């Protein structure tokens, strides 16, 4: 079982930055492709970005391209999401997710991931 714990959320003004972290434990982190999803109140969970297990390939939803960067440090078993130029519409609960079915990339549907963190709230004020 892969356990995931997010941190780094908070309240930030529009135009600001935050870096989210997702600490993994329980299994070999490098066996998993990873992703970040977000869910705003009253909306469905939305794919944000994903990264392959080695970190060589990434994918982003159009709305965050050029502003968000996904990365991972496999030596530290940690996934990151650097968020710059934040907008009020980025307000959501952000969750990291993992899948050990790595032949398909990217996976953009929540049901394609098997392991999830509890989420961390990001609030962007205008």
Buried (B, 14 or more C-beta within 10 A) or exposed (E): EBEBBBEBBEEBEEEBEBEBBBBBEEBEBBEBBBBBBBBBEEEEBBBBBBBBBEBEEBBBBEEBEEBBBBBBEBEEBBBBBBBBEBBEEBBBBBBBBBBBEBEEBBBBEBEBBEBBBEBBEBBBEE
